[in-house]
C-alpha cells in the first residue's frame, strides 16, 4: 500500500493539492498502438480514503517571475486510519 499526492498549479500560479490514501493495486493491463507508436499501461486500484483538493496558501511572487519555488503541504487535514474508524462509527445508519 502507498499514498499518492497530486499537485496542480494554474496559469495564475495558484496551487492546490489532494491526496489518495492507502492505494492498493488490483491488476494491470497493457496495450500497444502501432498507429500512434505508444505503449499504454492501465491499472485498477482501490484506496482507503481521499483528501479532496486543498488550496496552497503561499506567496507566489517568485514563481510568477519564472523562478524556482517550493511548496509546503499542510498534513494536519489528512485522514488517518484512526479517524476513518471514527467516521465509520459516527456515520448515520438507515
LOSE-476697 format. One record per residue: residue in one letter; z, x, y of N, C-alpha, C in turn. Coordinates in steps of 0.001 Angstrom, whole numbers, plus 500000, padded with zeros to 6 digits. Last residue first. Example, Ala and Ser with C-alpha at 12.3 -4.5 7.8 and 13.67 -1.06 7.14 Angstrom:
S507080512850497750507140513670498940507870512900500030
A507800513190494310507800512300495500507800513200496700
***
This chain:
X508337470787503839507884469410503992506528469266503518
X510331473113505664509855472580504390509334471157504608
X509959475670508051510240474265507771509605473808506461
X511367478849507417510136478079507556510414476614507199
X513474480504506954513614479564508054512378478683508258
X512566482128504851513757481302504653513871480213505710
X510388483432506105510148482541504958511339481610504755
X511752484930508052510752483944508462510511482936507342
X513292486591506390513957485663507316512999484576507762
X511267488051505115512165487218504318512858486187505195
X510246489383507361509379488455506627510243487519505787
X512334491062508054512049489941508942511110488941508283
X512194492880505913513389492063506096513128490862506981
X509670494114506347509888493301505150511119492401505269
X508921493569509884509406494390508775509573493513507542
X506594493483512384507292492653511402507666493550510231
X506895494945515637506405494948514262507247494039513382
X507845495251518150507390493909517786506866493836516359
X508374497931518447509525497031518393509126495614517999
X506414499790518789506574499244517437507732498262517340
X504111500380521173505479499889521032505615499215519670
X502162503256521338502258501884520833503720501529520639
X500750505140523909501906504993523015502020503522522624
X497740506788524355498423505508524448499573505495523446
X496213509280526392496890508894525159497667507604525396
X493030510460527627494343509851527810494913509455526454
X490583512422529285491293512100528052492642511461528392
X488573510931531923489410511980531352490101511486530079
X487167509070533343486494509704532215487291510814531576
X488509507651535170487805508833535688487075509577534579
X489791505845533597488685505348534411487882506486535021
X491824507458532611490771507009531700489552506524532478
X493465507772534839492766508950534312491624508542533375
X494361505108535144493672505788536235492860506967535717
X495757503367533530494502503916533029493693504618534111
X499007502963532613498180503260533770496917503967533288
X499693500386530253499612501798530596498744501946531847
X500408498224527996500708498355529423500787499834529775
X498308496728525842498971498013526059499154498174527562
X498679493516524273498162494377525349498968495678525428
X498079492810520874499084493003521908498473493872523010
X497005490741518237496621491612519354497692491604520426
X499623490274515695498428489918516471498171490881517633
X500330491728512752500861491705514108499657491433515001
X500410490286509601499556490760510681500342490666511984
X501367490987506169501543490392507485500553490981508472
X500454491821503658501733491102503760501879490393505089
X497105491358502520498062492009503414499326491164503477
X494411492234500335495428491294500788496396492078501660
X490847492810500149492238493231500273493130492046500567
X487818494147499018488633492946499169490079493393499205
X485187496016500427486478495989499747487163494665500027
X481964497492500248482784496340500596484076496412499791
X479766499820501506480899499632500601481714498456501110
X476322500662501661477460499893502138478530499818501062
X473935502817502764474793502555501612476035501857502160
X470606502654504060472063502566504201472719502369502846
X467855502334504794468416503629504402469938503633504647
X466646499919505056467441500396506191468030501780505958
X465254499772502577464569499463503837465308500038505043
X467152500261500646466097501262500822465391501038502154
X470496499825500497469292499251501078468278500365501301
X473082499187498213472162500188498757470929499470499278
X476548498481497904475170498037497982474322499106498646
X479586498111496051478666498890496870477280498278496824
X483053497063496026481663496932495616480775497738496545
X486387496713494858485421497417495691484028497194495138
X489605495022495055488405495512494371487430496094495378
X492126495163496452491978494468495174490762494947494396
X494461497015498314493050496830497959492957496200496573
X496849495961500502496674496334499100495232496018498715
X498753496491503375497412496284502822497359496792501390
X501043496215505109501122496055503659499786495758503018
X499714494839508131500803495497507403500739495206505905
X497746495473510758497695494768509478498663495522508570
X498136495229514269498438495895513004498261494941511837
X496518495912517410497041494987516413497300495766515137
X496118496457520958496269496935519590496740495791518699
X494253497182523962495101496338523138495156496924521732
X493425498054527386493565498343525961494456497323525271
X491013498278529845492174497513529394492250497649527884
X488764499415530959489826500308530480491122499556530197
X486685497751531283487587497879532431488793498759532104
X485449497579528845484772498363529878485602498517531149
X488300497806526542487082497214527086486515498079528209
X489509499062523547489500499251524997488194498655525515
X491627498751520703490391498397521405490579498642522898
X492807499502517431492916499618518882491568499278519503
X494656498768514535493386498653515239493646498764516735
X496234500156511821496391499876513243495009499882513882
X497351499322508633496179499613509444496508499246510890
X499328500606505922499191499798507129497947500241507882
X499339500373502298499287501111503554499136500122504700
X500000500823498821500000500000500000500000500876501254
***
